[in-house]
Amino acid sequence: MNIFEVLKTERPIESSGTETGKIPTFILKLWQIVNDTEYNRIIGWSENGSSFLVKEPYIMYKKILPLYFKHSNLNSFIRQLNMYGFKKIIDIEKTGNLNFNSMNISEFSHKFFLRGRVDLLNNIKRKISSQKVVHENYINFENNHINSENIKLLNEIKNMKSKQSDTENFINQLVLQNETLKKEITILHTTYKMQQNVVKKLCDIIGKFGNQQSKSMIVIPSPIFSTTKNNTGSPSYNNQVNYSSQNTKSNYVDLDYINIAISSSDTTP
């Protein structure tokens, strides 16, 4: 019975965990080769079924490997076994088939490659090479470093946004203050213009009033002195000023002229 017949008759292949796994092609082909009774003289199970034996290496790589694999290199086949976690058993005495060819017999085992336990095959996984592990560790380190840098960058962006928000609030306050100052300046400018208009009107009124006063001002003529004789026979000066009747109605009197006239009369002998 080959592997495909076994898979049809056995229960569905499930992993030991909760997820259903896919059996690698190499493991399926190996299972078919080991379970094929036609190859028992070349390759087959050990007595307890916990391992398999490669009894005829030369025939193995000449006749069997080319039927299942693209290569017929036994060393490549053994490397594949190692990559999937198979271990080579050195103690050949367990086979019970010791002869002069026993030194050419190789035995391999895997904890999930057991006779009759096809359900365990999906647990056999290809090992990751050390270089790949190092590379993955490096990638994980880089990812962690990048995540750390991203967190720092995000924090810096948050701080910048906070500062930007504070700056915008400050600028908005300055804009409001500027608008208030503009309104106050506009009000002051309007008030200043109104005051200028009032002062101009007052100046016009005062100018007109001054012109009217100058026109109505009394011009006092030169005083006319009359000489009369007193009782002693000496001349006497009369300093009374005669004003024309037409100017007596004015309310304005030139005080400087009156003072000059008075001082002149006082100094006359």
ABEGO torsion letter per residue (X at the ends): XBAAAAAAABBBBBBABABBBBBBAAAAAAAAAAABAAAAAABBBBAAGABBBBABAAAAAAAAAAAABABABAAAAAAAAAAAGBBBBABAAAAGABBAAAAABBBBBBAABBBGBAAAAAABBBBBBAAAAAAAAAAAAAAAAAAAAAAAAAAAAAAAAAAAAAAAAAAAAAAAAAAAAAAAAAAAAAAAAAAAAAAAAAAAAAAAAAAAAAAABBBBBBBBBBBBBBAAGBBBBBABBBBBAAAAABABBBAAAAAAAAAAAAABX
